[in-house]
Amino acid sequence: ENPPRKQLDTHMLATLVFPAAYSPSPFASLAAARLRTAAAPAMSELSLAATVVRDVSALPTMYALMSLNEYMTHRYFQHLEFNRPESLPWVKSLVERVAGVPAAEQRVPGDGHVEHHAETYDDMSLKNDERWRANKASQSLDDDYYRGTAFHWSATIIMTVQMLPSVLPTYALMGWSLPETFAILLPSMLLHAVVWNAIHPPMHGLPPVALTDGFGTGPGVAGGKAFSEWLIGTRYAHWIFENHMG
């Protein structure tokens, strides 16, 4: 028996409506496309902003990491605080596990920095009397023309290596590639050395450092003497001098 026409019409309507109800409408597809189009510029703007922040913070971040490294080196190595039994026990424990050197036997020799302090008066001039020159501390500096004031090439290399454990992961998280990171790190190390060597030895009455000894502005550097004299006369150098006294 043929179904009534009304029932047939209902079945046909359902066949048309149900698939349409569960498929994206033209309006929904259009709205989704518009959302994607609107989101693309927003994501692009966010990416641009993040890149700008990363680029602007590259040098301040390097300065902060260099300052931290210099503080740790100055305190624990140059001033020999590492040699105190209670100093940095976790580092000594790590060295003992890795290298097998008992913590009680771990000592650093220093680099003449303590002797340099002992040789310096409060006004930054250096002792040079016979009594001082006969002292072992004074004699330990005799092999160094700059008497512990210069940043020698060896010190620049050591500091660069010291920087790697903090710089590499930090700049990787910031999105810098390894070559880009070294392109920021190495010039920063050289700038640090040249500024140090142009200011610190003359601060103690010694000449700027020659290129044979470190990255400096001494003999053999075109315009080096003029640069050093200009730098020493700046407010920055004056601030360094004032904070170095005493």
Disulfide bonds with the S-S distance in Angstrom:
none
